[in-house]
Amino acid sequence: MGKITEEHFDKLFSINVKGLLFTVQKALPIFRDGGSIILNASIGASKGGEELSVYHATKAAIRSFARSWTLDLRQRKIRVNAVTPGSIDTPIFKPVLDQQQTEEFWKNALKAIPMGGMGSPDEIAKAVSFLASDDSSYITGIELFVDGGVAQV
C-alpha cells in the first residue's frame, strides 16, 4: 500500500475505467438497439491480490458498470455483461513464468485452480461469443466467471 503513487493510480484508472467508459459512450450512437455489450473484468475484482489493489479496484468498477449500464440501456434493449477471466495462458504470464519456474511454485499455483490448470484464450472467446449471441437474449447485468472455478471456491 505504501508504494502506490498517484501516477500509478491515475494511469490504471485512466486505461481501465475512464478509457472503457468513454469508448462505450462514443460507440452508443452507432450501436444497434437490442445489441450486446461485453466488458472485460477480472477475478481480481472478487479476490484480493498482494500489490494489486489499484488494478483490482479498476476491475471492480467495470463490474459496477455492467450493473448500472444494464439499467441505463434497458430502453434500447442493449444487454450489458462482464466476462471475468481467471488465469489464461497468454503472453502476459511470460514474465511470471520466467521468474517463477520452480516446480513447487507451479504445483501450488495449479492446486488453486479447481479445473487443474490455466484456461485458453479460446475458452474466453467462446464465453464472449455466447454472450454476444441470441442464445443469451435474456441474460444481462451478469458477471460470467471463466476462471476454472478459482473465484467460486
C-alpha positions as protocol buffer text, in pm:
chain_id: "A"
residue {
  index: 1
  type: MET
  ca { x: 0 y: 0 z: 0 }
}
residue {
  index: 2
  type: GLY
  ca { x: 276 y: 240 z: 85 }
}
residue {
  index: 3
  type: LYS
  ca { x: 424 y: 211 z: -264 }
}
residue {
  index: 4
  type: ILE
  ca { x: 114 y: 326 z: -455 }
}
residue {
  index: 5
  type: THR
  ca { x: 172 y: 654 z: -631 }
}
residue {
  index: 6
  type: GLU
  ca { x: -83 y: 896 z: -766 }
}
residue {
  index: 7
  type: GLU
  ca { x: 70 y: 847 z: -1111 }
}
residue {
  index: 8
  type: HIS
  ca { x: 19 y: 469 z: -1090 }
}
residue {
  index: 9
  type: PHE
  ca { x: -339 y: 515 z: -970 }
}
residue {
  index: 10
  type: ASP
  ca { x: -421 y: 769 z: -1243 }
}
residue {
  index: 11
  type: LYS
  ca { x: -266 y: 553 z: -1515 }
}
residue {
  index: 12
  type: LEU
  ca { x: -460 y: 239 z: -1426 }
}
residue {
  index: 13
  type: PHE
  ca { x: -790 y: 418 z: -1375 }
}
residue {
  index: 14
  type: SER
  ca { x: -742 y: 614 z: -1697 }
}
residue {
  index: 15
  type: ILE
  ca { x: -685 y: 300 z: -1901 }
}
residue {
  index: 16
  type: ASN
  ca { x: -922 y: 52 z: -1737 }
}
residue {
  index: 17
  type: VAL
  ca { x: -1208 y: 275 z: -1622 }
}
residue {
  index: 18
  type: LYS
  ca { x: -1203 y: 610 z: -1800 }
}
residue {
  index: 19
  type: GLY
  ca { x: -1100 y: 454 z: -2132 }
}
residue {
  index: 20
  type: LEU
  ca { x: -1375 y: 194 z: -2112 }
}
residue {
  index: 21
  type: LEU
  ca { x: -1644 y: 445 z: -2015 }
}
residue {
  index: 22
  type: PHE
  ca { x: -1570 y: 688 z: -2295 }
}
residue {
  index: 23
  type: THR
  ca { x: -1520 y: 415 z: -2556 }
}
residue {
  index: 24
  type: VAL
  ca { x: -1865 y: 272 z: -2482 }
}
residue {
  index: 25
  type: GLN
  ca { x: -2016 y: 621 z: -2467 }
}
residue {
  index: 26
  type: LYS
  ca { x: -1874 y: 711 z: -2811 }
}
residue {
  index: 27
  type: ALA
  ca { x: -1994 y: 380 z: -2959 }
}
residue {
  index: 28
  type: LEU
  ca { x: -2353 y: 410 z: -2834 }
}
residue {
  index: 29
  type: PRO
  ca { x: -2480 y: 638 z: -3114 }
}
residue {
  index: 30
  type: ILE
  ca { x: -2387 y: 376 z: -3373 }
}
residue {
  index: 31
  type: PHE
  ca { x: -2481 y: 77 z: -3156 }
}
residue {
  index: 32
  type: ARG
  ca { x: -2796 y: -103 z: -3264 }
}
residue {
  index: 33
  type: ASP
  ca { x: -3088 y: -143 z: -3026 }
}
residue {
  index: 34
  type: GLY
  ca { x: -3106 y: -497 z: -2893 }
}
residue {
  index: 35
  type: GLY
  ca { x: -2728 y: -536 z: -2909 }
}
residue {
  index: 36
  type: SER
  ca { x: -2487 y: -675 z: -2653 }
}
residue {
  index: 37
  type: ILE
  ca { x: -2201 y: -501 z: -2478 }
}
residue {
  index: 38
  type: ILE
  ca { x: -1946 y: -732 z: -2318 }
}
residue {
  index: 39
  type: LEU
  ca { x: -1696 y: -585 z: -2074 }
}
residue {
  index: 40
  type: ASN
  ca { x: -1368 y: -747 z: -1974 }
}
residue {
  index: 41
  type: ALA
  ca { x: -1337 y: -771 z: -1596 }
}
residue {
  index: 42
  type: SER
  ca { x: -1106 y: -983 z: -1381 }
}
residue {
  index: 43
  type: ILE
  ca { x: -1130 y: -1221 z: -1089 }
}
residue {
  index: 44
  type: GLY
  ca { x: -923 y: -959 z: -909 }
}
residue {
  index: 45
  type: ALA
  ca { x: -1245 y: -765 z: -854 }
}
residue {
  index: 46
  type: SER
  ca { x: -1369 y: -1051 z: -634 }
}
residue {
  index: 47
  type: LYS
  ca { x: -1050 y: -1191 z: -488 }
}
residue {
  index: 48
  type: GLY
  ca { x: -770 y: -996 z: -330 }
}
residue {
  index: 49
  type: GLY
  ca { x: -418 y: -997 z: -459 }
}
residue {
  index: 50
  type: GLU
  ca { x: -100 y: -875 z: -299 }
}
residue {
  index: 51
  type: GLU
  ca { x: 26 y: -549 z: -450 }
}
residue {
  index: 52
  type: LEU
  ca { x: -263 y: -538 z: -699 }
}
residue {
  index: 53
  type: SER
  ca { x: -524 y: -334 z: -511 }
}
residue {
  index: 54
  type: VAL
  ca { x: -544 y: -47 z: -760 }
}
residue {
  index: 55
  type: TYR
  ca { x: -571 y: -280 z: -1060 }
}
residue {
  index: 56
  type: HIS
  ca { x: -835 y: -487 z: -882 }
}
residue {
  index: 57
  type: ALA
  ca { x: -1030 y: -172 z: -794 }
}
residue {
  index: 58
  type: THR
  ca { x: -1042 y: -80 z: -1164 }
}
residue {
  index: 59
  type: LYS
  ca { x: -1185 y: -420 z: -1245 }
}
residue {
  index: 60
  type: ALA
  ca { x: -1445 y: -383 z: -968 }
}
residue {
  index: 61
  type: ALA
  ca { x: -1550 y: -57 z: -1135 }
}
residue {
  index: 62
  type: ILE
  ca { x: -1602 y: -247 z: -1460 }
}
residue {
  index: 63
  type: ARG
  ca { x: -1829 y: -493 z: -1281 }
}
residue {
  index: 64
  type: SER
  ca { x: -2025 y: -198 z: -1144 }
}
residue {
  index: 65
  type: PHE
  ca { x: -2055 y: -50 z: -1495 }
}
residue {
  index: 66
  type: ALA
  ca { x: -2218 y: -374 z: -1616 }
}
residue {
  index: 67
  type: ARG
  ca { x: -2484 y: -348 z: -1346 }
}
residue {
  index: 68
  type: SER
  ca { x: -2553 y: 22 z: -1393 }
}
residue {
  index: 69
  type: TRP
  ca { x: -2540 y: 27 z: -1772 }
}
residue {
  index: 70
  type: THR
  ca { x: -2786 y: -264 z: -1780 }
}
residue {
  index: 71
  type: LEU
  ca { x: -3039 y: -24 z: -1629 }
}
residue {
  index: 72
  type: ASP
  ca { x: -2923 y: 280 z: -1828 }
}
residue {
  index: 73
  type: LEU
  ca { x: -2961 y: 97 z: -2160 }
}
residue {
  index: 74
  type: ARG
  ca { x: -3271 y: -113 z: -2095 }
}
residue {
  index: 75
  type: GLN
  ca { x: -3493 y: 118 z: -2305 }
}
residue {
  index: 76
  type: ARG
  ca { x: -3275 y: 32 z: -2604 }
}
residue {
  index: 77
  type: LYS
  ca { x: -3277 y: -337 z: -2506 }
}
residue {
  index: 78
  type: ILE
  ca { x: -2897 y: -336 z: -2505 }
}
residue {
  index: 79
  type: ARG
  ca { x: -2765 y: -610 z: -2282 }
}
residue {
  index: 80
  type: VAL
  ca { x: -2451 y: -541 z: -2079 }
}
residue {
  index: 81
  type: ASN
  ca { x: -2249 y: -822 z: -1925 }
}
residue {
  index: 82
  type: ALA
  ca { x: -1899 y: -872 z: -1792 }
}
residue {
  index: 83
  type: VAL
  ca { x: -1669 y: -1164 z: -1867 }
}
residue {
  index: 84
  type: THR
  ca { x: -1432 y: -1233 z: -1582 }
}
residue {
  index: 85
  type: PRO
  ca { x: -1131 y: -1441 z: -1681 }
}
residue {
  index: 86
  type: GLY
  ca { x: -903 y: -1618 z: -1441 }
}
residue {
  index: 87
  type: SER
  ca { x: -551 y: -1726 z: -1532 }
}
residue {
  index: 88
  type: ILE
  ca { x: -547 y: -1761 z: -1909 }
}
residue {
  index: 89
  type: ASP
  ca { x: -245 y: -1895 z: -2094 }
}
residue {
  index: 90
  type: THR
  ca { x: -141 y: -1578 z: -2280 }
}
residue {
  index: 91
  type: PRO
  ca { x: 187 y: -1391 z: -2322 }
}
residue {
  index: 92
  type: ILE
  ca { x: 107 y: -1166 z: -2023 }
}
residue {
  index: 93
  type: PHE
  ca { x: 214 y: -1455 z: -1798 }
}
residue {
  index: 94
  type: LYS
  ca { x: 555 y: -1498 z: -1966 }
}
residue {
  index: 95
  type: PRO
  ca { x: 740 y: -1266 z: -1722 }
}
residue {
  index: 96
  type: VAL
  ca { x: 583 y: -1453 z: -1430 }
}
residue {
  index: 97
  type: LEU
  ca { x: 675 y: -1786 z: -1585 }
}
residue {
  index: 98
  type: ASP
  ca { x: 1035 y: -1673 z: -1633 }
}
residue {
  index: 99
  type: GLN
  ca { x: 1065 y: -1556 z: -1271 }
}
residue {
  index: 100
  type: GLN
  ca { x: 875 y: -1838 z: -1104 }
}
residue {
  index: 101
  type: GLN
  ca { x: 978 y: -2152 z: -1287 }
}
residue {
  index: 102
  type: THR
  ca { x: 1018 y: -2371 z: -983 }
}
residue {
  index: 103
  type: GLU
  ca { x: 821 y: -2691 z: -990 }
}
residue {
  index: 104
  type: GLU
  ca { x: 696 y: -2619 z: -637 }
}
residue {
  index: 105
  type: PHE
  ca { x: 554 y: -2279 z: -741 }
}
residue {
  index: 106
  type: TRP
  ca { x: 355 y: -2423 z: -1033 }
}
residue {
  index: 107
  type: LYS
  ca { x: 240 y: -2723 z: -834 }
}
residue {
  index: 108
  type: ASN
  ca { x: 88 y: -2488 z: -573 }
}
residue {
  index: 109
  type: ALA
  ca { x: -47 y: -2244 z: -833 }
}
residue {
  index: 110
  type: LEU
  ca { x: -229 y: -2519 z: -1022 }
}
residue {
  index: 111
  type: LYS
  ca { x: -378 y: -2654 z: -697 }
}
residue {
  index: 112
  type: ALA
  ca { x: -558 y: -2322 z: -654 }
}
residue {
  index: 113
  type: ILE
  ca { x: -743 y: -2376 z: -986 }
}
residue {
  index: 114
  type: PRO
  ca { x: -1020 y: -2635 z: -940 }
}
residue {
  index: 115
  type: MET
  ca { x: -1006 y: -2724 z: -1312 }
}
residue {
  index: 116
  type: GLY
  ca { x: -636 y: -2806 z: -1266 }
}
residue {
  index: 117
  type: GLY
  ca { x: -469 y: -2559 z: -1499 }
}
residue {
  index: 118
  type: MET
  ca { x: -478 y: -2233 z: -1685 }
}
residue {
  index: 119
  type: GLY
  ca { x: -755 y: -2159 z: -1932 }
}
residue {
  index: 120
  type: SER
  ca { x: -710 y: -2091 z: -2300 }
}
residue {
  index: 121
  type: PRO
  ca { x: -795 y: -1778 z: -2499 }
}
residue {
  index: 122
  type: ASP
  ca { x: -1041 y: -1995 z: -2694 }
}
residue {
  index: 123
  type: GLU
  ca { x: -1238 y: -2063 z: -2375 }
}
residue {
  index: 124
  type: ILE
  ca { x: -1277 y: -1690 z: -2317 }
}
residue {
  index: 125
  type: ALA
  ca { x: -1376 y: -1637 z: -2681 }
}
residue {
  index: 126
  type: LYS
  ca { x: -1650 y: -1900 z: -2652 }
}
residue {
  index: 127
  type: ALA
  ca { x: -1794 y: -1729 z: -2343 }
}
residue {
  index: 128
  type: VAL
  ca { x: -1789 y: -1392 z: -2521 }
}
residue {
  index: 129
  type: SER
  ca { x: -1948 y: -1545 z: -2831 }
}
residue {
  index: 130
  type: PHE
  ca { x: -2226 y: -1687 z: -2616 }
}
residue {
  index: 131
  type: LEU
  ca { x: -2296 y: -1350 z: -2451 }
}
residue {
  index: 132
  type: ALA
  ca { x: -2295 y: -1179 z: -2791 }
}
residue {
  index: 133
  type: SER
  ca { x: -2536 y: -1431 z: -2941 }
}
residue {
  index: 134
  type: ASP
  ca { x: -2913 y: -1458 z: -2932 }
}
residue {
  index: 135
  type: ASP
  ca { x: -2864 y: -1770 z: -2717 }
}
residue {
  index: 136
  type: SER
  ca { x: -2814 y: -1529 z: -2425 }
}
residue {
  index: 137
  type: SER
  ca { x: -3102 y: -1298 z: -2514 }
}
residue {
  index: 138
  type: TYR
  ca { x: -3242 y: -1300 z: -2158 }
}
residue {
  index: 139
  type: ILE
  ca { x: -2907 y: -1251 z: -1984 }
}
residue {
  index: 140
  type: THR
  ca { x: -2798 y: -905 z: -1880 }
}
residue {
  index: 141
  type: GLY
  ca { x: -2612 y: -747 z: -1592 }
}
residue {
  index: 142
  type: ILE
  ca { x: -2418 y: -1061 z: -1508 }
}
residue {
  index: 143
  type: GLU
  ca { x: -2058 y: -1133 z: -1441 }
}
residue {
  index: 144
  type: LEU
  ca { x: -1966 y: -1458 z: -1614 }
}
residue {
  index: 145
  type: PHE
  ca { x: -1662 y: -1612 z: -1447 }
}
residue {
  index: 146
  type: VAL
  ca { x: -1441 y: -1805 z: -1690 }
}
residue {
  index: 147
  type: ASP
  ca { x: -1178 y: -1888 z: -1434 }
}
residue {
  index: 148
  type: GLY
  ca { x: -1168 y: -2264 z: -1382 }
}
residue {
  index: 149
  type: GLY
  ca { x: -1360 y: -2213 z: -1057 }
}
residue {
  index: 150
  type: VAL
  ca { x: -1097 y: -2003 z: -878 }
}
residue {
  index: 151
  type: ALA
  ca { x: -1328 y: -1724 z: -763 }
}
residue {
  index: 152
  type: GLN
  ca { x: -1609 y: -1965 z: -676 }
}
residue {
  index: 153
  type: VAL
  ca { x: -1447 y: -2191 z: -419 }
}
